């Protein structure tokens, strides 16, 4: 044996192989691990996460008042009853996820501070080689796997998106992004301007309004808000009747899904009727004479961007009490002591919070290659929003915009497990979505049609994402009512999935 062969053998001995490698230990990755363990108890698998703990968003976000923007009866897994309020804090959600991990022995499979940096597929070897960097030691590790399951989410956790405003460097106060909230930040008695009006701003403002001298939500354009009870009235009734938790979970899950179905269908079929309902609902929560049309009547169609939920109307309560206010305008420049708006008004501020969203992370910013050729996801076409042409043995979890993320995560887990079983039955070691001859010349569109859904983080980065076609299965559906029957029944031998 030559020295080169000896060296290669030494490296190979340090390579660990697993049947399935899951990237991400948030709500998607934990769910994937559960389903995989339940349906394939004999398969080896590992879950990598770059963060110091599991939970994804719920682990990284530490700003005041962090809570769900979806009801927990659908945001929770279908296999694990949710026993709390419909809207829950990040601490409650993390406890729930901890229970899922502990009860199912998943902690033995999760490796924190393991960042995947590269993934290379070899058709000859029928496996992915995955390079990993340990955040705690800097150690470089290598793994191989027969199937790669991407559950890493869709945005960069390390830092959020902040636009470049004129004069920002001259501002003498403190500028904070919610994704990197300082643990020692004291807002007592301070004038705070929160730039943005999405779910983060809606969560943050009522949480800090009690301590701050005043909080102003500065928005370039309005957002739709929907006030909902923190505890669903049906939950109160069922619990008073001592209904088993499993029954309560399923009944409330169906109730929330039915409500979301109705809202979603209205947004497409009778959008102006839904707009009127939402505006009147907000008007009832706001002080008499409040300019609802200026501040809470968006230009876009309802649900074309996410409707922000307000538990017990808490942000509206802060406005009624005079602790918070709304300004709808654009920023001309920052001054040393605040913000000058395009209208000429100057807003004095001690602290500015940039609740301006996040940056899309295209598949975890991992360098992918297939048979030594770099992968540009923008050149691929999606298969049902979960696999991609030319990428073998890889699945991706991307949840719903209007429904809870977890509803789709559960559906995709079922699909992936069904696909893995089908491959075993066919004795196939490779599956890759492939356009058929009849799909040649198919019209391609963006990953998300802007007429359907167009938040800023998508419009800024959608050109980096896979395309979708004009027919099944090359589309990316966004509604649970479309996929809950379609995905479980999707054929695996229609010629769009090629096995070897």
matplotlib code that plots the C-alpha trace (Angstrom):
import matplotlib.pyplot as plt

x = [0.0, 1.4, 1.5, -1.3, -3.5, -2.6, -3.6, -6.9, -7.7, -7.0, -9.4, -12.1, -12.0, -13.1, -16.1, -19.4, -22.2, -26.0, -28.9, -30.6, -29.0, -31.4, -30.2, -31.9, -33.3, -36.2, -39.9, -39.3, -36.2, -37.6, -40.8, -38.8, -36.8, -39.9, -41.6, -38.4, -37.9, -41.5, -41.7, -38.1, -36.9, -34.0, -32.6, -29.7, -30.0, -28.5, -29.9, -27.4, -28.0, -25.7, -27.3, -26.5, -29.8, -32.8, -35.9, -34.7, -36.6, -37.8, -34.2, -32.7, -35.4, -35.0, -36.7, -39.5, -42.8, -41.7, -44.7, -46.4, -48.1, -50.1, -52.4, -50.6, -53.2, -52.0, -48.5, -48.0, -47.5, -50.5, -49.0, -48.5, -51.5, -51.1, -52.5, -52.1, -53.5, -54.0, -51.3, -48.2, -44.9, -41.5, -40.8, -44.0, -43.2, -39.6, -41.0, -43.3, -40.5, -38.3, -41.1, -41.2, -37.4, -37.3, -40.3, -39.0, -35.3, -34.4, -31.7, -29.4, -29.6, -29.3, -25.9, -25.9, -23.3, -22.8, -23.0, -23.2, -21.0, -21.0, -22.9, -21.6, -23.6, -21.8, -23.9, -21.2, -21.3, -25.0, -24.5, -24.1, -20.8, -21.5, -18.9, -19.6, -17.9, -18.3, -19.1, -17.7, -14.4, -13.8, -13.3, -14.0, -16.1, -17.3, -20.3, -21.9, -25.6, -28.0, -30.6, -30.4, -33.4, -33.2, -35.1, -33.0, -35.7, -35.5, -33.7, -30.4, -30.5, -27.2, -28.6, -31.7, -32.3, -31.8, -32.2, -29.6, -31.1, -29.4, -27.7, -28.1, -24.4, -25.2, -27.9, -26.6, -29.2, -29.2, -30.3, -31.4, -32.6, -35.0, -32.9, -30.0, -31.8, -29.3, -30.2, -29.4, -31.4, -33.4, -36.2, -37.6, -38.7, -37.3, -38.8, -38.8, -39.4, -40.1, -39.6, -41.9, -45.4, -45.2, -45.6, -42.4, -43.4, -46.9, -45.4, -42.7, -44.7, -47.2, -44.4, -42.3, -45.0, -45.5, -41.9, -41.1, -42.1, -43.8, -43.5, -44.2, -44.7, -43.2, -44.4, -43.8, -47.2, -50.0, -50.5, -53.7, -54.1, -56.6, -57.4, -58.1, -58.6, -55.4, -57.5, -60.0, -63.5, -64.1, -61.0, -62.6, -65.8, -64.1, -61.8, -64.7, -66.4, -63.2, -62.8, -59.5, -56.6, -56.2, -59.8, -59.6, -56.4, -58.0, -61.3, -59.5, -57.1, -60.0, -61.7, -58.6, -58.1, -61.7, -61.3, -58.1, -59.7, -62.5, -60.2, -57.9, -60.8, -62.3, -58.9, -59.0, -62.8, -64.1, -61.0, -62.8, -65.4, -62.6, -60.8, -64.0, -64.3, -60.7, -60.9, -64.1, -62.6, -59.6, -61.8, -63.7, -60.4, -59.0, -59.8, -62.8, -61.7, -58.5, -57.5, -57.9, -57.8, -54.4, -52.7, -54.4, -55.7, -53.0, -52.7, -52.3, -55.0, -55.7, -53.4, -51.1, -48.9, -49.3, -52.1, -50.6, -52.5, -52.9, -53.8, -56.6, -55.9, -52.8, -51.2, -54.5, -54.9, -51.5, -52.7, -56.0, -54.1, -51.8, -48.7, -48.2, -49.0, -48.6, -46.9, -47.3, -44.6, -41.2, -37.8, -36.0, -33.0, -31.8, -30.7, -28.5, -31.6, -34.2, -35.7, -36.9, -39.8, -40.5, -43.4, -41.0, -42.0, -39.2, -39.6, -37.3, -36.0, -33.7, -33.9, -34.7, -35.8, -35.5, -38.2, -37.6, -37.5, -34.8, -32.6, -33.6, -31.1, -31.1, -30.8, -28.8, -26.1, -24.6, -22.4, -24.1, -22.5, -23.8, -21.1, -18.7, -20.9, -21.9, -25.7, -27.5, -31.0, -32.3, -31.7, -33.8, -37.5, -39.3, -41.1, -44.2, -42.2, -40.2, -37.7, -35.8, -34.8, -31.3, -30.8, -30.9, -32.1, -32.9, -36.0, -36.7, -39.3, -40.8, -44.0, -47.1, -47.4, -51.0, -51.4, -49.1, -45.7, -46.0, -49.1, -46.9, -43.9, -46.1, -47.3, -43.8, -42.6, -45.3, -44.3, -40.6, -41.1, -43.5, -40.8, -38.1, -40.3, -41.0, -37.3, -36.7, -39.5, -38.0, -34.5, -33.5, -30.6, -31.3, -34.3, -34.2, -37.0, -36.7, -38.7, -40.5, -40.4, -43.9, -42.6, -40.1, -40.8, -43.0, -43.6, -41.6, -42.4, -40.9, -40.8, -43.7, -46.0, -46.0, -49.7, -50.1, -47.7, -45.1, -43.5, -40.2, -37.9, -39.2, -39.2, -35.6, -34.3, -36.8, -34.5, -32.1, -34.8, -35.9, -38.5, -42.0, -43.8, -47.3, -48.5, -48.4, -46.1, -43.8, -45.8, -45.3, -48.8, -49.3, -52.6, -53.3, -56.7, -55.0, -52.3, -53.8, -55.4, -53.2, -49.8, -50.7, -52.2, -49.4, -48.2, -44.5, -44.4, -45.7, -42.4, -41.4, -39.3, -36.6, -35.2, -31.9]
y = [0.0, 3.4, 6.4, 8.0, 4.9, 4.8, 8.4, 7.9, 4.9, 7.0, 9.6, 7.1, 5.5, 8.9, 9.2, 8.2, 6.9, 7.1, 6.0, 9.4, 12.8, 15.5, 19.1, 21.3, 20.6, 23.0, 22.2, 20.5, 18.5, 17.2, 16.2, 14.5, 12.6, 11.5, 10.1, 8.5, 6.7, 5.6, 4.3, 3.0, 1.9, 0.1, 3.0, 5.0, 8.7, 11.9, 15.5, 18.4, 21.9, 24.8, 26.4, 25.7, 24.1, 22.6, 24.6, 26.8, 30.1, 29.4, 28.9, 31.9, 34.6, 36.2, 39.5, 40.5, 38.8, 36.2, 34.0, 32.0, 33.7, 30.6, 28.6, 25.8, 23.2, 23.3, 24.5, 21.6, 18.1, 16.0, 13.2, 15.2, 16.9, 20.6, 21.3, 25.1, 28.2, 28.7, 31.3, 30.4, 32.0, 30.7, 29.2, 27.1, 26.0, 25.0, 23.0, 21.2, 20.5, 19.3, 16.8, 15.5, 15.0, 13.4, 11.2, 9.7, 9.4, 11.9, 13.6, 10.8, 11.6, 15.5, 17.1, 20.8, 23.3, 21.1, 23.4, 21.7, 23.6, 21.3, 18.4, 16.4, 13.6, 10.7, 8.6, 6.0, 5.6, 6.3, 8.6, 12.2, 13.2, 16.0, 18.3, 19.7, 22.3, 22.1, 25.5, 24.7, 23.2, 24.3, 20.6, 19.6, 16.4, 14.3, 12.1, 10.1, 9.3, 7.6, 10.3, 14.0, 15.6, 19.4, 20.9, 23.9, 26.5, 29.4, 32.4, 33.2, 33.0, 34.9, 38.3, 39.9, 42.2, 45.9, 48.3, 51.0, 54.3, 57.6, 58.9, 55.8, 56.1, 59.5, 58.3, 58.6, 56.2, 52.4, 50.4, 46.9, 44.1, 41.6, 38.6, 39.9, 41.4, 42.3, 40.5, 43.6, 46.1, 48.4, 50.4, 51.9, 55.4, 55.5, 56.7, 53.7, 53.5, 50.1, 50.1, 47.5, 46.2, 42.5, 39.7, 40.6, 44.2, 43.1, 40.8, 43.2, 46.4, 45.2, 43.5, 46.6, 49.3, 49.0, 49.9, 52.4, 56.0, 55.5, 53.1, 54.2, 51.6, 53.2, 51.4, 52.1, 50.5, 48.9, 45.3, 43.4, 42.4, 39.9, 40.0, 36.5, 35.2, 33.8, 30.8, 29.5, 29.6, 26.0, 24.9, 26.4, 24.5, 21.1, 21.3, 22.2, 19.0, 17.0, 15.9, 13.9, 16.0, 14.0, 14.7, 18.3, 18.6, 17.0, 19.0, 22.3, 21.4, 20.8, 24.0, 26.1, 24.5, 25.1, 28.8, 29.1, 27.3, 29.9, 32.9, 31.6, 30.8, 34.3, 35.9, 34.5, 34.4, 37.5, 39.5, 42.8, 41.2, 39.8, 43.2, 44.8, 42.2, 42.6, 46.4, 46.5, 44.0, 46.3, 49.4, 47.9, 47.5, 51.0, 54.4, 56.3, 58.4, 56.4, 56.6, 52.9, 53.4, 55.1, 52.8, 49.4, 49.1, 47.6, 48.0, 44.3, 41.6, 40.0, 37.1, 38.2, 38.8, 37.2, 38.4, 39.1, 37.6, 39.7, 37.5, 39.3, 42.3, 43.2, 45.7, 47.5, 47.7, 49.4, 52.0, 52.5, 53.2, 55.7, 53.6, 53.0, 54.8, 54.2, 56.3, 55.4, 57.1, 56.5, 57.4, 60.3, 60.1, 59.4, 62.3, 62.3, 62.0, 60.3, 59.8, 62.5, 61.2, 62.0, 64.2, 66.3, 65.1, 64.2, 61.3, 61.6, 58.2, 56.8, 53.3, 52.2, 48.6, 47.4, 44.8, 44.8, 41.0, 38.6, 37.4, 34.2, 31.4, 29.2, 25.7, 26.7, 28.4, 25.0, 24.4, 21.5, 19.5, 16.6, 14.4, 17.3, 19.8, 22.8, 23.1, 26.3, 25.8, 28.6, 26.2, 23.4, 22.8, 21.8, 18.5, 19.3, 22.0, 19.3, 17.8, 19.2, 18.1, 16.8, 16.4, 12.7, 11.4, 14.9, 16.3, 19.8, 21.0, 24.4, 25.0, 27.0, 30.8, 31.1, 27.9, 26.7, 25.5, 22.2, 21.1, 20.8, 19.4, 16.5, 15.9, 16.0, 13.6, 11.1, 11.5, 11.1, 8.0, 6.6, 7.3, 5.6, 2.5, 2.5, 2.6, -0.4, -2.3, -1.5, -2.2, 1.3, 3.2, 6.4, 8.6, 11.8, 14.1, 14.3, 16.2, 14.0, 14.5, 15.9, 18.5, 19.9, 23.6, 23.8, 27.4, 28.1, 30.6, 31.7, 29.5, 31.7, 33.6, 37.2, 37.4, 34.7, 35.7, 38.5, 39.4, 41.4, 38.5, 36.5, 39.3, 40.2, 36.6, 34.6, 34.7, 32.4, 29.7, 26.8, 27.4, 25.8, 24.6, 25.1, 21.5, 18.8, 17.6, 20.6, 23.1, 24.3, 24.5, 26.8, 25.8, 22.9, 22.3, 21.6, 19.3, 17.4, 14.9, 15.4, 14.7, 11.4, 10.1, 11.3, 8.5, 7.5, 5.7, 8.3, 8.7, 12.0, 10.1, 8.1, 5.2, 3.4]
z = [0.0, -1.0, 1.5, -0.5, 0.0, 3.7, 4.1, 2.2, 4.4, 7.5, 6.4, 5.4, 8.9, 10.4, 8.0, 9.7, 7.6, 8.3, 6.3, 6.6, 7.5, 8.6, 8.5, 11.1, 14.6, 14.5, 14.3, 10.8, 11.8, 15.1, 13.3, 10.5, 13.1, 14.9, 11.8, 10.6, 13.9, 14.1, 10.5, 10.1, 13.5, 11.9, 9.9, 11.3, 11.2, 12.6, 13.0, 12.6, 13.8, 13.7, 16.8, 20.4, 21.1, 19.2, 18.4, 15.5, 15.6, 19.1, 20.3, 18.5, 19.0, 22.5, 22.1, 24.6, 24.1, 21.5, 20.7, 18.0, 15.1, 14.4, 16.7, 18.5, 17.7, 14.1, 14.8, 17.1, 15.7, 14.9, 17.0, 20.1, 21.7, 22.6, 26.0, 26.4, 24.9, 21.2, 21.1, 23.1, 24.1, 22.8, 26.3, 26.1, 22.6, 23.5, 26.5, 24.0, 21.7, 24.6, 25.5, 21.9, 21.9, 25.4, 25.0, 21.7, 22.5, 19.8, 21.8, 21.1, 17.4, 17.6, 17.4, 18.2, 16.9, 13.8, 10.7, 7.4, 4.9, 1.8, 0.4, -2.6, -4.3, -6.1, -8.5, -8.5, -4.7, -4.4, -1.5, -0.3, 1.4, 3.9, 5.4, 8.8, 11.0, 14.8, 16.2, 19.7, 18.6, 15.0, 14.2, 10.6, 10.2, 7.3, 7.0, 4.3, 3.9, 1.5, 1.8, 2.7, 4.4, 4.5, 7.4, 8.1, 7.5, 5.1, 6.7, 8.2, 12.0, 12.7, 11.7, 10.3, 7.4, 7.9, 5.0, 4.3, 5.4, 4.9, 8.0, 10.1, 11.2, 12.7, 15.0, 18.6, 20.1, 20.0, 17.0, 17.6, 15.4, 17.1, 15.9, 17.9, 20.9, 23.7, 27.0, 29.0, 27.0, 29.3, 27.7, 30.9, 30.3, 26.7, 23.4, 21.1, 17.4, 16.0, 12.2, 10.6, 11.1, 10.6, 13.1, 15.0, 15.5, 16.5, 19.1, 20.4, 20.8, 23.5, 25.3, 25.7, 25.8, 29.6, 30.4, 27.6, 27.8, 24.4, 21.4, 17.8, 15.1, 12.0, 8.8, 5.2, 4.4, 6.4, 7.5, 8.1, 11.8, 13.3, 17.0, 18.4, 22.0, 23.4, 24.6, 22.1, 23.5, 22.3, 24.3, 27.4, 26.8, 26.0, 29.1, 31.3, 30.1, 31.0, 27.4, 26.9, 25.8, 22.6, 21.6, 22.5, 20.4, 17.4, 17.6, 18.0, 15.3, 12.9, 14.1, 13.4, 10.0, 9.0, 9.9, 7.9, 5.0, 5.0, 5.3, 2.5, 0.1, 0.8, 0.0, -3.5, -4.2, -2.4, -1.3, -0.9, 1.4, 3.5, 3.5, 4.8, 7.6, 8.7, 8.7, 10.7, 13.1, 13.6, 13.8, 16.7, 18.6, 18.1, 19.6, 18.2, 15.2, 14.6, 10.9, 10.1, 6.3, 6.5, 9.0, 8.7, 5.1, 3.0, -0.8, -1.3, -1.3, 2.1, 2.7, -0.2, 2.8, 6.2, 8.4, 11.8, 14.8, 18.0, 21.0, 22.9, 20.6, 22.8, 20.4, 19.8, 23.6, 23.8, 21.2, 23.1, 26.3, 24.7, 25.2, 21.5, 18.3, 14.5, 11.9, 8.2, 6.2, 4.6, 6.1, 4.6, 6.9, 10.4, 12.5, 15.6, 17.8, 15.7, 12.3, 9.7, 7.7, 4.0, 5.2, 7.2, 10.6, 13.0, 15.4, 18.4, 19.6, 22.2, 20.7, 17.2, 16.7, 13.1, 12.8, 9.1, 8.4, 7.6, 4.8, 2.9, 3.2, 0.1, 1.5, 4.4, 2.3, 1.8, -1.2, -3.2, -6.0, -8.0, -9.5, -9.0, -10.8, -8.6, -8.0, -8.7, -7.3, -9.6, -12.5, -11.0, -11.1, -8.0, -7.6, -5.4, -3.5, -1.8, -4.3, -7.2, -10.7, -10.9, -7.2, -6.2, -2.8, -1.3, 0.2, 1.6, 4.1, 3.3, 5.2, 4.5, 4.4, 5.5, 7.5, 10.2, 9.0, 10.8, 8.8, 5.7, 7.7, 8.8, 5.2, 3.8, 6.5, 5.4, 1.8, 2.4, 4.5, 1.8, -0.8, 1.2, 1.6, -2.1, -2.9, -0.6, -2.4, -5.8, -4.4, -5.7, -4.2, -6.1, -6.9, -8.8, -10.1, -13.9, -16.4, -18.9, -22.7, -22.4, -20.0, -22.5, -23.1, -20.0, -18.9, -15.7, -13.0, -9.7, -6.5, -5.3, -7.6, -6.3, -7.1, -4.6, -1.8, -1.9, 1.4, 1.2, 2.1, -0.9, -3.4, -2.5, -3.0, -5.0, -8.0, -6.1, -5.5, -7.7, -10.4, -10.6, -13.7, -15.0, -14.2, -11.6, -10.1, -11.0, -8.9, -5.4, -3.7, -0.7, 0.7, 3.1, 1.7, -1.7, -0.4, 2.5, 0.1, -2.9, -1.3, 0.5, -2.8, -5.1, -7.3, -7.1, -10.4, -12.9, -14.6, -12.9, -10.3, -11.9, -9.8, -10.2]

ax = plt.figure().add_subplot(projection="3d")
ax.plot(x, y, z, "-o")
ax.set_aspect("equal")
plt.show()
